[in-house]
């Protein structure tokens, strides 16, 4: 849990400045809290945010991060500070949504994979990207919950 008032304020400000929900900013830091580098494309996929938004968040958190490269990593002196934000029971959004992976999810996933070649391509000039078939199936399961 976030218990550092200054860091909590910083996370909220990054959220406000970038439009990334505060939970996703926390998840971003959680993925990095061990101190190991993470491929930027992996972060994009896990967080489900645009490359532009992620870069904005990284810019605002740059005092905690190593120099930009193909990977993102916390500076060694920031690892303990960031690690202190999370209890052993912290769950990323990715994990919290796992309850949607029911029988309908599996059927939808199978259907989406069968027709994956028919999906539209994103317009990179607009910083668009295609949600994974798994994400699309989860969103469909969410709609089926109501």
Number of C-alpha atoms within 10 A of each C-alpha: 12 15 10 13 9 10 14 16 11 15 24 18 15 21 20 12 13 18 13 21 15 18 15 19 20 22 21 19 22 18 18 21 21 14 21 14 16 15 12 18 13 12 19 17 15 16 20 18 18 15 17 11 17 20 17 17 21 19 14 18 16 15 12 19 20 16 13 13 9 10 15 22 24 24 18 13 11 16 19 14 14 21 16 13 18 18 10 6 7 13 13 17 14 13 9 10 14 10 10 19 15 12 10 15 20 16 11 19 21 15 13 18 14 10 10 13 9 9 10 8 10 12 10 8 6 7 11 13 16 13 12 14 17 17 16 16 24 23 15 16 20 15 10 11 8 5
